[in-house]
Amino acid sequence: MEAALEFISNYLDVITIVVLCSVAFFFVNKKNKKHLEAKKILHKAVKSGTDEPMTLHPIIDVTKCAGCASCTLVCPEGGILKIIQHKAVLVTPAKCVGHGECERACPYGAIDLVFGSKRRGVDIPRVTTNYETNVPGLYIAGELGGMGLIRNAIKQGTLAAEHAVAGLKGNSSKTDTDILIIGAGPAGLGCGLTAIKNKVSYKLIEQNSFGGTVYNFPRQKVVMTHPADVPGYGQMKFDKNKVSKEELLAYWNGIVKKSGLKIDEGISFENLEKENDVFKVTTKDGKAITAKKVILCMGVRGSPRKLGLDNEDLPKVAYNLIDPEQYKGKHVAVVSGGNAGVEAAQMLAEAKYKNTVNLLVRGDIMDRCNDDNKAIINAMADKGLVTIRYNTVVSEIEKDTIVIDNEGNTEKINNDFIFVFAGAIMPYQFLMSIGIEIDKAHGEKRTD
Ligand SMILES: Cc1cc2nc3c(=O)[nH]c(=O)nc-3n(C[C@H](O)[C@H](O)[C@H](O)COP(=O)(O)OP(=O)(O)OC[C@H]3O[C@@H](n4cnc5c(N)ncnc54)[C@H](O)[C@@H]3O)c2cc1C
């Protein structure tokens, strides 16, 4: 014991240096490993052609980024941002849906959210910071403007309506209503409540049912949404920022009841024209509504992107899944590599339904799917509940079968239902036809 103590006291300096070096080596090594991992992920995205973001996404100003990694910890979609060589890098761009948590978390102001990139331009309707288009008095709020997510839609609807209300002063034209809101999803909800709060007349028309895209979510879908300010009501906030579709709709219906918001369901907007400072809007049933301001909150789900195959009009082909309970003991194919489709596949593949589920992914990875969803579907595949087929597309649709094509190798499989989740076609031709300019965004900073 004495000898050991003597040894330590004689060599204390050396021992201290060795311990400090080992600790430093441990941390540097750990950091290097993380960097290498991040580089590998980025390399994979480049190789698979999924290194271009689909929508709103962060750009990092490397002159401001201090590599603190705050941004990497907050993304609700998982590890989309990682640190490489002391700077934040978007390593899986296609998975980004534009939550913007990274922008808020960066203590150095090094992150901006942008549309498009230098290589890939994205079409976006031209709107001001108040969501007014180039046609004075005509606004676009919510996903139709290019930015997804419920919280953004409510916020944009609110801001657009506030601006529209302020602009009513000085317009003494006689109209059916001051503000006409088209679409009763979260953006339309924000608009309608703002109109009520400001005591101006409004009409809110909806072709289907109140709730917008959320109304068409699958039963019991878990909706992720961060707190949002609801005009005249307070903050919409849920435990862990998660809520079921049903709870969210019930919550919104409570707001509608309390506020007295009136929604005219089953009325479809068809066209509009403007004469001086009055809009004349026509609906599908041939009626006309005049208004001083019009806010388009129509979302983008009206025209789902199709496969473009013969027989795609068969009733077995669907572009969303509302009630998985309807499918029991069936042969089902889901076409998707993104969250919506992967979540649908998870529901359909639940053991209790006894379906045979094929998830058909066009590329060699699920490029637009968050880490949680990936982990769940992979675990289900391990249990044999679902078969994930990569690099596979549908090439033929028949009544009871489909032909799938895996890089030139075709196979006919039994099939009762196909669910296609390939995104939506933006109705920009229509917007242009009513005079709205569409810009191509190439990653320029936004001003809102
Ligand atoms: C499967 C899936 C899962 C998602 N999960 C989440 C999530 O977890 N969290 C999140 O924040 N976001 C999620 N989103 C995105 C979110 O649903 C949308 O960003 C949001 O609903 C957009 O709101 P909106 O009001 O702009 O449009 P929408 O909600 O799409 O509402 C538009 C409304 O306009 C109506 N409309 C359209 N055309 C007309 C017309 N001509 N006349 C009258 N009415 C019309 C439509 O019927 C619809 O009710 C998800 C989307 C999908 C598809």
The ligand as an ORCA input file, in Angstrom:
! r2SCAN-3c Opt
* xyz 0 1
  C     -51.385     12.297    -43.652
  C     -51.000     13.658    -43.139
  C     -50.498     13.772    -41.862
  C     -50.181     15.043    -41.338
  N     -49.758     15.137    -40.039
  C     -49.541     16.367    -39.492
  C     -49.151     16.512    -38.133
  O     -48.997     15.528    -37.394
  N     -48.932     17.771    -37.666
  C     -49.093     18.895    -38.429
  O     -48.898     20.011    -37.929
  N     -49.475     18.780    -39.735
  C     -49.695     17.560    -40.271
  N     -50.068     17.449    -41.584
  C     -50.205     18.689    -42.385
  C     -51.485     19.474    -42.009
  O     -52.594     18.621    -42.029
  C     -51.679     20.597    -43.014
  O     -50.484     21.352    -43.134
  C     -52.801     21.534    -42.542
  O     -54.016     20.832    -42.389
  C     -52.991     22.659    -43.567
  O     -54.063     23.449    -43.165
  P     -54.874     24.338    -44.211
  O     -55.948     24.987    -43.438
  O     -53.923     25.172    -44.972
  O     -55.465     23.316    -45.270
  P     -56.374     22.034    -45.084
  O     -56.292     21.500    -43.700
  O     -55.995     21.123    -46.182
  O     -57.845     22.581    -45.292
  C     -58.266     23.068    -46.533
  C     -59.782     23.018    -46.604
  O     -60.193     23.722    -47.767
  C     -61.259     23.016    -48.358
  N     -61.345     23.365    -49.777
  C     -60.451     23.074    -50.757
  N     -60.882     23.520    -51.934
  C     -62.079     24.104    -51.707
  C     -63.032     24.738    -52.554
  N     -62.856     24.846    -53.869
  N     -64.156     25.227    -51.989
  C     -64.388     25.116    -50.641
  N     -63.519     24.519    -49.810
  C     -62.375     24.017    -50.328
  C     -60.889     21.566    -48.167
  O     -62.028     20.711    -48.262
  C     -60.298     21.592    -46.759
  O     -61.277     21.343    -45.772
  C     -50.364     16.205    -42.135
  C     -50.855     16.073    -43.439
  C     -51.174     14.825    -43.946
  C     -51.706     14.715    -45.343
*
